[in-house]
């Protein structure tokens, strides 16, 4: 890496004495290859590299008659001098520059050691000093001799990263006259300038300023509506947490730009100047009320309020009119109407309550509360609300069969973030949602996919207070070859119940259920059940975790021990094909013989114990997981020879359903075909006196060995 210098340098060629006396050395400073027509090196004086001209590429060559050496190159970094901040702002990004002009400190903050300077060109620059290069403390009005650093840009704002500390100020108390601007006038040239904007009003008047970086919308007479932006760039100042001005103010501040556009930032409360109001003026704070919502049939909404004040009113009546579908009140508890008249209103603070009226159908609603009178121009308060469908009630059951995208998330369920749907449960390793018969998730170590919460909102529709609630679900696991083992933590209205936890550590699906007691959920109230999982506490690549077969009711249902195949068609997952629901990891299944249709499984399925009666078939395409025992019943009549193979590996012969224990009856002949015996491959299970042939004391290989 080339070295950086901030003053003139004289360079000498170290090995000059190694050259013949007849050799001459020529050099260039502009990056061009030197010839004998360029500057001749004088070892007594060296080569002067002047500061302030930017980077220098020195190239030198030795020439002795017809012989030439290789060209030697050396890089030196110097700042490029510019006359002022206006000229600096026109330079190429990434270069090292020296502003050879005094600049005045006009404000700063500890965040990234931010400092703003402006010089007599009328232009300013923001300094970002993450590395703490500038150790000198400055007060507003301190003037420094020069600024040296690298020009950069972040979110369209030009920024200067200092290479040197400007040192002690050369002057103090220097006043910078702010440039008068309107919000509509502002351009990128105003970045980092000190400006004065008249008659600014805040949309969130009466609330408090947030901390550093927080924003609020503003307006002034040059624009319509609150389309301007105020940003608390100076979070260390007394502005943070102080009340936002109620009325119009003149603001002296600095302009900064980010992805949201140009914004205005006062440096302290002293930069706000209250505007004396002479004309009649009505004020409302806030000017927007939203989320006036309720569930269909449960209106009206809870009310929200704004405060009305006035200046220089003529003390005539002021009329407040609600938009369609909304109501207003002076007390918030009763006497709601569509119109309020404030008789001979003098401008003193008045709280007005607004709500969405009862009896509305499912839809979104909005409008403006109109306020007129007092000799002032009318003002509006924007209001909005929504009537939503009632959440599901009890009993509740869900198997997530239709959950195949974010858009098909089941009614009543919400997620805590905007996750990406990544496919069927068990597929892929990317973080995000998994579905198709399960609400599943793949955790990752960082980002939004490092934790996941799914919330089910239900409504007490029982007609009485809920004192007990039974919650049951099947915890699902996939990708069991991974080492990270997340778990579900389940809570009801914020209270966690360890009895409802499910862990993927065992690598098996599991039915989890628990009856919660000592509750008090009034009739008609909603309640929330959360399934939460996190990567915290796990390591390595995480297994996929899921939930399905959710069941919620006032009491635990009688256990369903067996579901029987009905055979309406061949779809394993169709509920009508089973007597008591589609089999799960916790439910046994029986497939009878003698039916017209038998199941075919094309995707992942589970069952606890499975029995196929004589004559029944099942095509599972390797998609079925039997968590218990698979039993295949077959009746073999004694009317001739039969050839049998086993559907599973390790099936024993003697003592199993294939053959009884010894002594074998005289009519019993049972032959095993041993392909490794060339001369007599058929071996009879029965020996003399009914003893068992020891050659048959073995097990069958799946689908190959034959009896």
HELIX and SHEET records of a PDB file:
HELIX    1   1 UNK A   16  UNK A   18  5                                   3    
HELIX    2   2 UNK A   85  UNK A   88  1                                   4    
HELIX    3   3 UNK A  111  UNK A  113  5                                   3    
HELIX    4   4 UNK A  188  UNK A  190  5                                   3    
HELIX    5   5 UNK A  269  UNK A  271  5                                   3    
HELIX    6   6 UNK A  406  UNK A  408  5                                   3    
HELIX    7   7 UNK A  448  UNK A  450  5                                   3    
HELIX    8   8 UNK A  498  UNK A  500  5                                   3    
HELIX    9   9 UNK A  575  UNK A  577  5                                   3    
HELIX   10  10 UNK A  688  UNK A  690  5                                   3    
HELIX   11  11 UNK A  694  UNK A  696  5                                   3    
SHEET    1   A 5 UNK A   3  UNK A   5  0                                        
SHEET    2   A 5 UNK A  72  UNK A  78  1                                        
SHEET    3   A 5 UNK A  56  UNK A  64 -1                                        
SHEET    4   A 5 UNK A  24  UNK A  28 -1                                        
SHEET    5   A 5 UNK A  39  UNK A  40 -1                                        
SHEET    1   B 4 UNK A   3  UNK A   5  0                                        
SHEET    2   B 4 UNK A  72  UNK A  78  1                                        
SHEET    3   B 4 UNK A  56  UNK A  64 -1                                        
SHEET    4   B 4 UNK A  67  UNK A  68 -1                                        
SHEET    1   C 2 UNK A   9  UNK A  11  0                                        
SHEET    2   C 2 UNK A  47  UNK A  49 -1                                        
SHEET    1   D 8 UNK A  80  UNK A  82  0                                        
SHEET    2   D 8 UNK A  96  UNK A  99  1                                        
SHEET    3   D 8 UNK A 147  UNK A 154 -1                                        
SHEET    4   D 8 UNK A 157  UNK A 162 -1                                        
SHEET    5   D 8 UNK A 124  UNK A 127  1                                        
SHEET    6   D 8 UNK A 114  UNK A 119 -1                                        
SHEET    7   D 8 UNK A 103  UNK A 109 -1                                        
SHEET    8   D 8 UNK A 143  UNK A 144 -1                                        
SHEET    1   E 4 UNK A 179  UNK A 181  0                                        
SHEET    2   E 4 UNK A 194  UNK A 202  1                                        
SHEET    3   E 4 UNK A 215  UNK A 219 -1                                        
SHEET    4   E 4 UNK A 228  UNK A 231 -1                                        
SHEET    1   F 4 UNK A 179  UNK A 181  0                                        
SHEET    2   F 4 UNK A 194  UNK A 202  1                                        
SHEET    3   F 4 UNK A 249  UNK A 258 -1                                        
SHEET    4   F 4 UNK A 261  UNK A 266 -1                                        
SHEET    1   G 4 UNK A 179  UNK A 181  0                                        
SHEET    2   G 4 UNK A 194  UNK A 202  1                                        
SHEET    3   G 4 UNK A 249  UNK A 258 -1                                        
SHEET    4   G 4 UNK A 272  UNK A 274 -1                                        
SHEET    1   H 4 UNK A 281  UNK A 285  0                                        
SHEET    2   H 4 UNK A 304  UNK A 311 -1                                        
SHEET    3   H 4 UNK A 350  UNK A 356 -1                                        
SHEET    4   H 4 UNK A 326  UNK A 329 -1                                        
SHEET    1   I 3 UNK A 288  UNK A 289  0                                        
SHEET    2   I 3 UNK A 376  UNK A 388  1                                        
SHEET    3   I 3 UNK A 294  UNK A 295  1                                        
SHEET    1   J 5 UNK A 288  UNK A 289  0                                        
SHEET    2   J 5 UNK A 376  UNK A 388  1                                        
SHEET    3   J 5 UNK A 363  UNK A 373 -1                                        
SHEET    4   J 5 UNK A 318  UNK A 321 -1                                        
SHEET    5   J 5 UNK A 339  UNK A 342 -1                                        
SHEET    1   K 5 UNK A 396  UNK A 398  0                                        
SHEET    2   K 5 UNK A 544  UNK A 553 -1                                        
SHEET    3   K 5 UNK A 439  UNK A 442 -1                                        
SHEET    4   K 5 UNK A 432  UNK A 435 -1                                        
SHEET    5   K 5 UNK A 421  UNK A 424  1                                        
SHEET    1   L 4 UNK A 396  UNK A 398  0                                        
SHEET    2   L 4 UNK A 544  UNK A 553 -1                                        
SHEET    3   L 4 UNK A 469  UNK A 478 -1                                        
SHEET    4   L 4 UNK A 510  UNK A 516 -1                                        
SHEET    1   M 5 UNK A 413  UNK A 415  0                                        
SHEET    2   M 5 UNK A 451  UNK A 459 -1                                        
SHEET    3   M 5 UNK A 526  UNK A 534 -1                                        
SHEET    4   M 5 UNK A 487  UNK A 492 -1                                        
SHEET    5   M 5 UNK A 495  UNK A 496 -1                                        
SHEET    1   N 5 UNK A 413  UNK A 415  0                                        
SHEET    2   N 5 UNK A 451  UNK A 459 -1                                        
SHEET    3   N 5 UNK A 526  UNK A 534 -1                                        
SHEET    4   N 5 UNK A 487  UNK A 492 -1                                        
SHEET    5   N 5 UNK A 502  UNK A 503 -1                                        
SHEET    1   O 4 UNK A 562  UNK A 564  0                                        
SHEET    2   O 4 UNK A 588  UNK A 591  1                                        
SHEET    3   O 4 UNK A 610  UNK A 612  1                                        
SHEET    4   O 4 UNK A 630  UNK A 632  1                                        
SHEET    1   P 2 UNK A 605  UNK A 607  0                                        
SHEET    2   P 2 UNK A 624  UNK A 626  1                                        
SHEET    1   Q 2 UNK A 651  UNK A 652  0                                        
SHEET    2   Q 2 UNK A 699  UNK A 700 -1                                        
SHEET    1   R 2 UNK A 671  UNK A 673  0                                        
SHEET    2   R 2 UNK A 682  UNK A 684 -1                                        
END                                                                             
